[in-house]
Amino acid sequence: MDAIAPGLLIAQGIGRWGNYWNQELFGKPSDLPWAVEIDPSHRPAGYELDSTFQPTFLYEFIWDVLMAGVLILVGWRFRIKPPALFALYVSLYTAFRAYEETLRIDPAHHFLGQRINFWVSVILFAAATAFFIWWQFIRKAPGDAPKARPTEPAGPKMAIPGRRVRSRR
């Protein structure tokens, strides 16, 4: 799972370009220089008069590529206990996804004023982050137990040639 995490981010980022070609999953109306123009036939109800929108697919592409680099760097630089790197992937992806959901205007179900996908991302972010911290820093793996100091056997000591034996008195 750790080995595929950076590749998943790259694949997700590349897949978002399909949203550009399909003119779907864009954000709120925008006058930014990089805003994307959406054909009137693809605009959601209530936004028929707006022509340019936030390119959320572009934001996610950039985030995904940057976070793939971060995962590779973290995996190379630090000793990560598998599958902690995969948990970090889920954490990083859902952190941005929660933000991205606040920009989106396509029809979706809402709960407590936010899109369902926002809440799913927040819950997955919290779970993945907690798992990463627990697995990487708190959990004691079977091989992580402190090694007991060997005790000397009771009874008389055996003389080894060339060594002086101290008597116990």
C-alpha positions in Angstrom: 0.0 0.0 0.0 2.9 2.4 0.8 4.5 1.7 -2.6 1.4 2.6 -4.6 0.4 5.8 -2.6 2.4 8.3 -4.7 1.3 6.7 -7.9 -2.4 6.9 -6.8 -2.0 10.6 -6.3 -0.5 11.0 -9.8 -3.2 8.9 -11.3 -5.9 10.9 -9.5 -4.4 14.2 -10.7 -4.2 13.0 -14.3 -7.8 11.8 -14.1 -9.0 15.2 -13.0 -8.1 16.5 -16.5 -11.1 14.6 -17.7 -13.2 17.0 -15.7 -11.8 19.8 -17.8 -12.6 18.2 -21.1 -16.1 17.2 -19.8 -16.7 20.6 -18.3 -17.7 19.2 -15.0 -16.8 19.4 -11.3 -15.7 23.0 -11.4 -16.0 25.5 -8.6 -17.8 28.8 -7.9 -17.9 31.7 -10.4 -14.5 33.5 -10.6 -12.8 36.4 -12.3 -9.3 35.0 -11.6 -7.0 35.0 -14.6 -6.9 31.2 -14.5 -10.7 30.7 -14.3 -12.1 28.2 -16.7 -14.9 29.1 -19.2 -17.8 26.7 -19.1 -20.3 26.4 -21.9 -23.9 27.5 -21.0 -25.1 23.9 -21.5 -22.8 22.6 -18.7 -23.6 25.3 -16.1 -25.7 24.3 -13.1 -29.0 25.9 -12.3 -28.6 29.4 -10.9 -25.3 30.0 -12.6 -26.5 30.4 -16.2 -25.3 34.1 -16.4 -21.8 33.3 -15.1 -19.2 32.2 -17.7 -16.0 31.6 -15.8 -15.5 29.4 -12.8 -12.9 28.1 -10.3 -10.9 25.3 -12.0 -11.1 22.9 -9.0 -9.8 20.0 -11.2 -6.6 22.1 -11.8 -6.2 22.8 -8.0 -6.6 19.1 -7.3 -4.1 18.2 -10.0 -1.5 20.5 -8.6 -2.1 19.3 -5.0 -2.0 15.6 -6.1 1.4 16.1 -7.9 2.9 18.1 -5.0 1.7 15.6 -2.4 3.1 12.6 -4.5 6.4 14.4 -4.2 6.0 14.9 -0.5 5.2 11.2 0.0 8.2 10.1 -2.0 10.4 12.5 0.1 8.9 11.4 3.4 9.3 7.7 2.5 12.9 8.3 1.4 14.0 10.6 4.3 12.3 9.0 7.3 11.8 5.4 8.6 8.1 4.9 7.9 6.4 1.8 9.3 4.1 0.3 6.6 1.2 1.1 6.0 1.8 4.6 7.6 2.7 6.2 4.3 -0.6 5.1 2.8 -2.4 6.6 5.8 -0.5 9.8 5.2 -1.7 9.7 1.6 -5.3 9.4 2.7 -4.8 12.2 5.2 -3.2 14.6 2.7 -5.7 13.8 -0.1 -8.8 14.2 2.1 -7.4 17.4 3.7 -7.4 19.1 0.4 -10.6 17.4 -0.8 -12.5 18.9 2.2 -11.4 22.4 1.1 -12.2 21.6 -2.5 -15.7 20.6 -1.6 -16.3 24.1 -0.2 -15.6 25.5 -3.7 -17.8 23.2 -5.7 -21.3 24.1 -7.0 -22.4 21.0 -8.8 -25.6 19.4 -7.3 -24.9 17.3 -4.2 -26.6 16.3 -1.0 -25.9 18.5 2.0 -25.7 17.9 5.7 -25.3 20.7 8.3 -24.8 23.2 5.5 -22.0 21.3 3.8 -21.8 18.8 1.0 -21.7 15.1 2.1 -18.3 14.7 0.4 -17.0 17.4 2.7 -18.0 15.5 5.8 -16.7 12.2 4.4 -13.4 13.9 3.7 -13.2 15.4 7.2 -14.0 12.0 8.9 -11.4 10.2 6.7 -8.8 12.9 7.4 -9.3 12.6 11.1 -9.2 8.8 11.0 -6.2 8.6 8.7 -4.2 11.2 10.6 -5.0 9.5 14.0 -4.0 6.1 12.5 -0.7 7.6 11.1 0.2 9.1 14.4 -0.7 6.0 16.4 1.0 3.6 14.0 4.1 5.6 13.4 4.8 7.1 16.9 2.6 5.5 19.6 2.0 1.8 18.8 4.6 -0.7 20.1 5.2 -3.3 17.5 6.3 -6.8 18.7 9.9 -6.2 17.7 9.9 -2.7 19.4 9.9 -4.1 23.0 12.9 -3.0 25.0 15.5 -5.7 25.2 16.0 -7.1 28.7 19.6 -7.1 30.0 21.0 -10.6 30.2 21.4 -11.8 33.8 24.4 -13.7 34.9 23.7 -17.3 35.8 23.7 -18.2 39.5 26.3 -20.6 40.8 30.0 -21.0 40.4 31.9 -19.4 37.5 33.9 -21.4 35.1 37.5 -20.5 34.7 38.4 -19.5 31.1 42.1 -19.8 30.2 43.8 -16.4 30.1 41.2 -14.7 32.3 41.4 -13.9 35.9 38.5 -15.0 38.0 37.5 -12.8 40.8 36.1 -14.5 43.9 32.8 -13.4 45.3 33.3 -12.7 49.0 
